[in-house]
Amino acid sequence: MSTNPVPAADLAPSSPLAAAMENDLILGLFLPLQEGAWSPSSAPRETSWTYDYNATCALEAEKYGFDLAFGLGQWLGKGGYGGETRFREHELDPLISSAALAAQTTRLLLISTVHVLYGWHPVHLAKYGACIDHISGGRWGLNVVTGYKPSEYRMFGLDPIEHDLRYDMAAEFTEMLRTLWASEDNVTTRGKYWSMQDAHVLPKPVHGRPVLVNAASSPAGLEYAAQYSDLIFITSPGGADPHKAVETLPAHNKKIKDLARARGREVRTVINPHVICRETEKEAWAAYQAILDNEDTVAADNFVAGFTGGDNKSWRGHSREQWVVGGNVHLVGTPEQIVEWFGKLHEAGCDGMQVNFFDYLPDLRRFGEQVMPLLVEAGLRKAAGR
């Protein structure tokens, strides 16, 4: 099992991240907070964006021993990405959802995505985050997102912000969060982008501060991760084909970890595999093909264009077909094959897997019953106490 230290001295050894790192491989569930989750397809499934469905997913993940649950954030207009499925038109806010899940779960680390440049002030988020952390008993984490879609900025009456400047602003925002969480006294400071006078936050986060996360591929985003993040959500430079992913990920992971170590820190990399697991490989690939055969063409086109049309540097190695299936790396096969690929991704330098599915609850339960025991046998996970 891993004996790596907690990534930062101000994060207590009792934090849920420290518990997660007792496993060789951190395991997270990518919650389907968005309508249609990751796949713009009308293939049959019962996956739902509703809170009750997501709460059931989180409780099942906790039962099977997952370490964390995460929800992304988005800001879309009427119809979402369009098409017959109106892909991602409905979405639960990840911060509010985490607050609700904090009262229903007992062990999961709950990570919320917040677009910190969309009108937030550090005092707001420091207070709200500390409150959720308090409710959960110290199980809240923050995924700091700067945003990159001009349409999202304009939704808030803001002009789009240049790429590297966004990370300069995020760094100042994060510094202020950390100061507010740590200070026992009132805080007065004047930054370049935010200022505060006699600001104070109580209750304090349970473990010194919450776990901090970001997702990035650009030099500026990786520099931010190296300085502030405990976990960084990465994308495969080789696209969703796992054979190409394990060829390109070692250098990518090393670059990120070297950046952090140059600052005296450790950062863990977490990748997002879409898992399609069945009793036989033939059945798994048939399920994969069904997603493609039922693609929502309009929604898929808009989905791809929305991610690749701006200055976002991630997801550039993925084909349109891979976007339709969804997720960052596609792992298709039997339980044994899924575990083999998890091992290969771990050998390529990935410290964790943030899993998503097509038909969430049945796929999650199959994963929990059939794949998790094999992960334990492979030495990648400890046995979960149910």
N, C-alpha and C positions, 0 to 999 in steps of 0.2 A: 504494500500500500504506500501511497505518497506520503513523504515526510517533509514536503516543502513548507516554508514558513507562510504565515498569513501575509498578504501582499504589502501591507503598510502598518507601521507601528501604531498608528492612531485607531486601528480597527482591532477590537479586543479579540483575544484568542478564543473567547466563548461565542463568537459570531457564528451565524449559520453557514457562512462561507468556509470557516475553519472546519466545521463538521462535514461539509461537502467534500473538502479536500482530503478527508480521510480515505476517500475512494481514489483509485487511480484515474477514474474518468468521472467528471462532474456530469450530471444528467438533469436536463431541464425539459419542460413541456412548453411549446409555443402555443399559447391559448388561442382559440378561434374567435377572437373578439370581433372580427370583421365578417360581414356576410359573404359566404363563399370561401372564407379562410384564405388559402394560398392559391387555389386552383380555379381559374375562370372556365368552368366546365359544368354541364348539366347532367353528367353521369349520376345515377341514383346514389343518394346518401341522405343521412339525416342530420349532418353537421349543422349547428345553429349558432348564431351570434348572441343569442339571448343570455341573460345572466344566469338563469337556472341551469342551462346547458353547460356554460363555462364553469359554474361552481361544481357541477357533477364531475367535469373533467379534472378540475383541481383536486377534488377529494379522492378520485380514483388514482391520480398521479401520486398523491401523498400516501395512499394505501400501498402502492407498489414500490415506494421507496425513492421516488424522484426527489432531487434536491431543491429545485426551484421551478417556478412558473412565471411566465413572462408574457406581456402583451404589448404589441406595437401600437403606435398612434398614427392617425391620419386625419386629414381635413379635406373632404371631397364635397362637391356640389351635388345637386339633385341627380339621382340616377347612378351615383358612384362612377364606376368605369363604364357603365352603359351595358348595351347588349340585352338579350332576353333575360339574362339572370340578374341584371342591374347589379353587377359584381361590386361588392363592398359598399353598397349604398348605406346600409345600417352598420353602425359600429359602437361598441361600448367604450367609454373613455377608460384608458388603462389605469389612471390614478384613482378614480372613483371606484373602479372595479376592485383594485387592490385593497382599498379601504374596506369594502364589503367582504372580500375573501379573508381579510385579516381576522374577522370575527368567526369565520366558519372553519378555518384550517388551524392546525396546531404545530406544524413542523416546516412546511414549505417556505422557502425564501421567495417573497413576492416582489417582482421587479416591475416598476412602472416606467413607461416611456413618457417623457415630457419634452415638448419643443420649447426650450427655455427662452428662445428669442421672440416668441410670439406673444409679447406683451407681459411676460412674467417679471416680477421683481424677486430678487433672492430672499427677501424676508418672507414673502408669501410661501415660496416653495420650502424654505427651511422650516417654517411653522407647520405647514400641511404634512410634509414628509415626516417630521418628528412625531406628529400626532398619530399617523398611520403606524409608524414604528412602535410607538407606545402601545397602541391597540393590539398589535400583532405579537408583542413581547420581543421586539428586536428583530423581526423578520422582513423588514422592508428594504428594498433597494431601488436605486434611481438609474434609469437609462437616459443619459443626457443626449438629446438630439437637437441639432441646430436648424434642421429643415433645409431643403434645397429647391423645392418647387415654387416658382414665382407665383402660381395661383394660390398657394397656401398663404404666403406673405400678404398678398392683396386681399385675401379674405378678411384679414385683420386690419386692413387699411394701411399696411406697411409696404415699403419698397423692398424688393429683393436685395439681399446683402451679399457682397462678394465672398467667394468661397473661403479664403484663408482668414479674412476678417471675422467670419462667423466663429471660427475656432479661437481667435483672440478674445472675442466677446464671451464665448463659453468658458474660457479659462478664468476670466475675471469673475464671472457668475459663480463658478465652482469654488474659487477661493473665498468668496463671500459666504457661500453656504457652509463651507468647512469652518470658517471663523465663527459664524453664528452658532453652529452646533457645539463648538468647543468652548466658547467664552462663557464664563460665569458672570461677567459684567456686561453692561450696555456697550454696544459697538457703534462707534462713529467713524466713518471712512468715506472718502470721496474718490471714486474710481473714474476711469475714463468713460465708462458706459453706465454705471449705476452708482448711486450714493445712498448713504443711510446715516441717520443721526439718532443716537440713544436707542438703537434697535436691540431687542432681546428676545430669545426664543426659549420657552419652556412648554412641555417637558423636553428634556434632552433625549437624543437617541440612546437606546439601551446599551449599544456596544461601542460607544464613542462617536461613531457616525454610521450612517447606512452604507451598505455596499454600493460602490459607484461603477457604472458600466457605460460604455459607448460602443457604437458600431462605426467602422471607418476602413477605408482603403487608401485614402490620399495621404501624402506626406504630412499635411497639417493635422488631419484626423488622427494619424498614428502618433504624432508628437503629443497630441492632447492625451491619448490613451496612455502613453508611456509616463506621463507626468501625473495623471489623476486616477485612472481606472484600475479597478481590481480585476474586472473581466472585460474583454473586448470581443464583441460579436464580429466574426470575420466571414468573408466570402471566399470561395475557391477561385483562384485566378484561372484555373483550367476549366471552369464551367461545372455543370452538374454531373457529368460522367465521373463516377468515383475513380476509375482508372487514371484519368487525367488529373483529377483532384489530388490524389496521393503523390503524383509526380511534381505538382507545382506548390503544394502546401508546405513542404519542409523549409524551403528558402523563405517563404512568406512568414511563417511562424517564427523562424529564427530572427528575421529582421525586427519583428515587433518586440520580441523578448530582449533582444540586444539593446534596443532603444530604451526600454525600461531599466535594464540592469545598469546602463550608463548613468542613470539617475539614482542608482541605489535602490531600485524598486523591483518587484515582481508583478507581472501581469499574466493572467491566464487567458488563453484564446478558446473561444467557443464557436463551433460551426453549427449550421442549421440543416440537418438532413431530413428530407422527406422520406419516411419509411413506408414501404408497401410490402408487407409480410404476409405470406400465405403458407399453407401446408406444403405446397410444391412450387418449384420455380416457375412452372408453366402457368399456374394459377396467378402467381404474383405479376407476371408480365402481362397476363390477360387483363388484370385490374389496371395496370399502368396504361395499356392500350385503350381501355374503355374511357379513361379520362381524356385522352387525346381525341378519340372518335366523337366525343360529345363536347368538344370545345365550343365555347361561346366566342365566335370569331371577332365580333365587334369589341367585346369586353377584353379579350386577349390582346388585340391590337392596341387598345387604349392603355392597358396595363403596362405593356412593354414600353410604349412611347412615354408614359408618365415617369418611368424609372430611368430611362436612357436619354431623355430629351434635355435634361439639365446638366449641371456640372458635377453630379454625383459620380464618384469614381468606382463604386462597387458594382458587382453584377455584370461587368462588361464582357465576361467570357461565356455568357449563357446564350444559347440559341432560343429562338422563339418557341420551339417545341418544349424546351426545358422550362420556359416561363409558364406555359400552360399547365404543366404538371405541378409546378410550384416547389418552393423550398430551394435550398442552395446546393445540396448534393443529393442525388437520387439513389437510394439504397433499396433494391428490389430483389426479393428472393425468399428463401426459407428462413426460419429462425436462426439456424446455424450460419447461413450466409450473411445475415444481418450482423451477427456478432463478429464474424470474420472481418467485415468492413469496418465496424466500430474499432476493432483492434488496429486495422491498417491506418485509419484516420488518426488514431492516438499515436501510432508510431511516426506519423507524418508531423507530429508536433501539436496536435489539437488536444487541449486539456479537458474539453467538454463537448457534449452534444446537446443541442437545443432542438428537440424532435418535433416535427409536425406530421400530421396525417391527413388523408383525404376524408374518410368517414370516421370522425374522431373517436367517439366512444367505443365502437366495436374494435377499431384498430388499436386503440390505447389498451383495451383489455386484453387483446391478443398479445400485444407487446409485453404487458405486465405478466401474463401467465406463461408465455412461451419463450420470450427473449430474455427477460430479466434473470431467470435462473441460470441461463447460459452465460450471461455477463458475469455472474458471480463465479461460476465454474472457471471462466477464463481469467479470473483475478482482476477484472476491471471494476467490479462493484462489490461492496460488502452485502451480505444478506440483509434484506429489509425486515425490520421488526414490524409486524402487522398489528 
